[in-house]
């Protein structure tokens, strides 16, 4: 039932779950990129 509520669409027609996954993925890429810059 929780997954059903997560897949509800927002005002722009995109599923909320995919929007959250995109935000998490971009945050992970940012963190990985910053870690590689520190190691140099």
MIZA-759109 format. One record per residue (C-alpha): residue in one letter; residue number from 1; y, x, z. Coordinates in nm, 2 decimals. Layout:
# residues N
   code   pos        Y        X        Z
      A   NUM        Y        X        Z
...
This chain:
# residues 40
   code   pos        Y        X        Z
      X     1     0.00     0.00     0.00
      X     2     0.24     0.29     0.07
      X     3     0.19     0.43    -0.28
      X     4     0.28     0.09    -0.42
      X     5     0.62     0.10    -0.24
      X     6     0.68     0.46    -0.35
      X     7     0.63     0.37    -0.72
      X     8     0.90     0.10    -0.71
      X     9     1.17     0.17    -0.96
      X    10     1.53     0.25    -0.88
      X    11     1.84     0.12    -1.07
      X    12     1.79     0.36    -1.36
      X    13     1.43     0.25    -1.43
      X    14     1.27     0.58    -1.32
      X    15     1.00     0.56    -1.06
      X    16     1.12     0.69    -0.72
      X    17     0.80     0.90    -0.68
      X    18     0.88     1.11    -0.99
      X    19     1.24     1.16    -0.89
      X    20     1.12     1.29    -0.55
      X    21     0.87     1.52    -0.72
      X    22     1.14     1.66    -0.95
      X    23     1.36     1.73    -0.65
      X    24     1.08     1.91    -0.47
      X    25     0.99     2.11    -0.77
      X    26     1.34     2.23    -0.83
      X    27     1.38     2.32    -0.46
      X    28     1.06     2.53    -0.48
      X    29     1.17     2.71    -0.80
      X    30     1.50     2.79    -0.63
      X    31     1.33     2.93    -0.32
      X    32     1.09     3.14    -0.53
      X    33     1.38     3.27    -0.74
      X    34     1.58     3.37    -0.43
      X    35     1.27     3.54    -0.28
      X    36     1.22     3.75    -0.59
      X    37     1.59     3.85    -0.59
      X    38     1.56     3.97    -0.23
      X    39     1.26     4.18    -0.31
      X    40     1.44     4.37    -0.58
